[in-house]
Amino acid sequence: MDKSMLKVLAVAVVVVLPLHIPSVAATMWIQTTVSRTMVGADDKFGGCMVQLADALPSELDCPDQPWVTLSCSGDHVTSKANAMRMLDSAQMAFFTGRQVRVYIDDQRKHNGFCFAYRVDVL
């Protein structure tokens, strides 16, 4: 193989290789306020969600809308009862205008929206 062919091969590997590397899971604390809460009659979006006042950081693989699921359906690493308590905390923060710290996991999702593993009212 001549040098020009090796150069072409090296460029092809550099261009194609990143397409096959899986994304790295990210978890992150976000401090913000709650803009809205949502509870659904079915398990779509995990049954309940919280809209945060600030955009989610680009390091997270989450939609542009700052909604996170609490998984009130109990599908992720929380029980339905714990998810409802997180929703209660988020609603309390919404009504009182208090800030929250939300721990977000971008590998657990409902309908594309990232899962909030924890909600702390500040």
C-alpha positions as CSV (number, residue, x, y, z in Angstrom):
1,M,0.0,0.0,0.0
2,D,1.4,3.4,-0.9
3,K,1.5,6.5,1.3
4,S,-1.4,8.2,-0.4
5,M,-3.6,5.2,0.1
6,L,-2.6,5.0,3.8
7,K,-3.5,8.7,4.2
8,V,-7.0,8.2,2.6
9,L,-7.5,5.2,4.9
10,A,-6.5,7.1,8.0
11,V,-8.8,10.0,7.1
12,A,-11.7,7.6,6.6
13,V,-11.1,6.0,10.0
14,V,-11.0,9.4,11.7
15,V,-14.3,10.4,10.0
16,V,-16.2,7.2,10.5
17,L,-15.0,6.0,14.0
18,P,-16.8,8.6,16.1
19,L,-20.1,7.6,14.5
20,H,-19.8,4.1,16.1
21,I,-18.8,5.2,19.6
22,P,-21.8,5.0,22.0
23,S,-22.6,8.1,23.9
24,V,-21.5,8.3,27.5
25,A,-24.2,8.4,30.2
26,A,-24.4,11.6,32.1
27,T,-25.9,12.4,35.4
28,M,-25.9,15.9,36.7
29,W,-27.3,18.1,39.5
30,I,-29.4,21.1,38.3
31,Q,-30.4,24.0,40.6
32,T,-33.4,25.9,39.3
33,T,-37.0,26.6,40.0
34,V,-40.1,24.7,38.9
35,S,-42.2,26.2,36.1
36,R,-44.9,23.6,35.8
37,T,-45.9,20.1,36.9
38,M,-47.8,17.5,34.9
39,V,-49.7,14.4,35.9
40,G,-51.2,12.1,33.3
41,A,-53.9,9.5,33.4
42,D,-51.7,6.9,31.7
43,D,-48.1,6.1,32.0
44,K,-47.1,8.2,29.0
45,F,-44.1,10.3,30.0
46,G,-43.8,8.2,33.1
47,G,-47.1,9.4,34.5
48,C,-45.8,12.7,35.8
49,M,-43.3,15.3,34.8
50,V,-41.8,18.6,36.0
51,Q,-40.8,21.5,33.8
52,L,-37.7,23.3,35.1
53,A,-37.3,27.1,34.6
54,D,-33.8,26.8,33.1
55,A,-32.7,24.9,30.1
56,L,-30.9,21.6,30.7
57,P,-27.2,21.6,30.1
58,S,-26.0,20.4,26.7
59,E,-23.8,17.8,28.4
60,L,-27.1,15.8,29.1
61,D,-28.6,13.8,26.3
62,C,-32.1,15.3,27.0
63,P,-34.6,17.2,24.8
64,D,-34.3,20.9,24.5
65,Q,-37.5,21.4,26.5
66,P,-36.6,21.5,30.2
67,W,-39.1,18.8,31.2
68,V,-37.9,15.8,33.3
69,T,-39.9,12.7,34.2
70,L,-40.2,11.5,37.8
71,S,-41.4,8.1,36.7
72,C,-44.6,8.0,38.7
73,S,-45.3,4.8,36.7
74,G,-42.5,3.2,38.8
75,D,-40.6,2.0,35.7
76,H,-37.2,3.4,36.8
77,V,-35.2,2.9,40.0
78,T,-38.0,4.4,42.2
79,S,-41.3,3.2,43.5
80,K,-44.5,4.9,42.5
81,A,-44.9,6.2,46.0
82,N,-41.4,7.7,46.0
83,A,-42.0,9.3,42.6
84,M,-45.2,10.8,43.9
85,R,-43.3,12.2,46.9
86,M,-40.8,13.8,44.5
87,L,-43.8,15.3,42.6
88,D,-45.2,16.6,45.9
89,S,-41.8,18.3,46.7
90,A,-41.7,19.8,43.2
91,Q,-45.2,21.1,43.5
92,M,-44.4,22.6,46.9
93,A,-41.4,24.3,45.4
94,F,-43.5,25.6,42.6
95,F,-46.2,27.1,44.9
96,T,-43.7,28.6,47.3
97,G,-41.2,29.8,44.6
98,R,-38.4,27.9,46.3
99,Q,-35.5,26.6,44.3
100,V,-34.9,22.9,43.7
101,R,-31.8,20.7,43.1
102,V,-32.7,18.0,40.7
103,Y,-30.4,15.0,40.0
104,I,-31.0,14.1,36.3
105,D,-30.0,10.8,34.6
106,D,-30.0,11.0,30.8
107,Q,-29.9,7.2,30.3
108,R,-33.3,6.5,31.9
109,K,-36.1,8.1,29.9
110,H,-39.8,8.1,29.2
111,N,-40.8,9.1,25.7
112,G,-37.4,10.7,25.3
113,F,-37.5,12.8,28.4
114,C,-34.8,12.3,31.0
115,F,-35.4,10.9,34.5
116,A,-35.0,13.0,37.7
117,Y,-33.6,10.6,40.2
118,R,-34.0,13.0,43.1
119,V,-35.7,16.4,43.9
120,D,-34.4,18.5,46.8
121,V,-36.3,21.7,47.8
122,L,-33.9,24.4,48.9
